[in-house]
Amino acid sequence: MRVPAGPAIWLAAGLRTPFLRVDGPFAGLDSLALSVPVVQAMARQATGSIDFAVWGSVVLNLAYSNLAREVWLEAGLDPHVPSFTTIMQCSTSMVGAFEAAGLLARGGHALALAGGVESMSRVQIGLGQNLSDWLRRLGQGRGFRRKLGVAATLRPRDIRLSIPEIKNRVTGKSMGEHCEEMAREWRIGRVEQDELALKSHQRTIAARDAGFFDDLIVPADGVSRDAFPRRDTTLEKLAALKPAFDRSSGQGTLTAGNSSPLTDGAAALWISTDEGLSRLPAELPRARLVDFEMAAVDLFREGLLMAPVAAIPRMLARQGLRYEDVALWEIHEAFAAQVLCNVKALQDEPYVREKAGVPHTFGPFPRDRINPNGGSVAIGHPFGATGARILSQSIKEIAAMPSGSRAVVSVCADGGVGTVALLQT
């Protein structure tokens, strides 16, 4: 999907909260409270008007149907600015940026804010549907006799809670269980996964020590640093961890150490035309959104998190690019195994031709250009915020490269879908 014809569309690096462990320091903050400091800090950067906002979260709260609007109002910002909520699992805030880009490209607007949030510590537990229906009928009943009649219809088996699970609804499997299947299919071993996880931690720590994240993070609730990257981790420590998803076959390879952790956090970025850039600080890193693609796979047969393997080749083929023409590859690390499966598949020419449907040879894949400042295994993965985090990080990375440098940003998501973007300085 090329960016629609019209003005050039730019993405400018935004801000995020620190990413913290579930039930940690952010345990008292729901998605609304986590979002507000990010949106307020972003608004302070703009010297002119913000035309609209897009915000999203995967695990929604029953208290608000349009989280984006609630965040905007809670932040005390101009109530005349429209804001809407979007959801696409782990791609939520990335697809929010695409939606904003489409609206800006058609004209009439110049600057938008997009982002997302996840509060895994404040997941709302609901009532089972039958119990909800019974309570609604009971409340609607007029008179004692009518209410008594409704009360008598409640069956013990209807008294259930609805507890959200990190599982795919149609398959009943968790993301980790699906990724174990992918690892077996693509012959991705435990050592490879632990090596990638170690590299993610080492690069994140090096980036933090160098101050890379300093201007990307806004303190929230007294916290200013990510919780997850481990300076002291080693291959030996990672190898000692037990499988987290396949605990019975003796062949499980995904562990807590080579998987992204459950995380609380919020993140945002700017989407802008040339006119909109004039409302932002001149020193803010930015890159042009050249192209983007969304894809979906058959999650029953093709691997739940393999959609980027269809999306990336289609996008590069449209642009006449090879893998080596891309200076930076930012690939969301839902699991180390998922990254390794995707990269291995991208190098399988028959597989790419079949799944992406493009007769194109892209050449060898430059593995050394992946996630130079760490990824989600070490930084964390609040579902609705990851797209904005990874885009902002990519923008800052590519802005420091020579003019004309390109980046591909890739996010896989539950449901067998995924999103990718092509950026250029």
Summary of the structure (lengths in Angstrom):
residues: 425
radius of gyration: 22.2
end to end distance: 19.4
largest distance: 77.9
contacts: 1566
relative contact order: 0.21
helix: 39%
strand: 19%
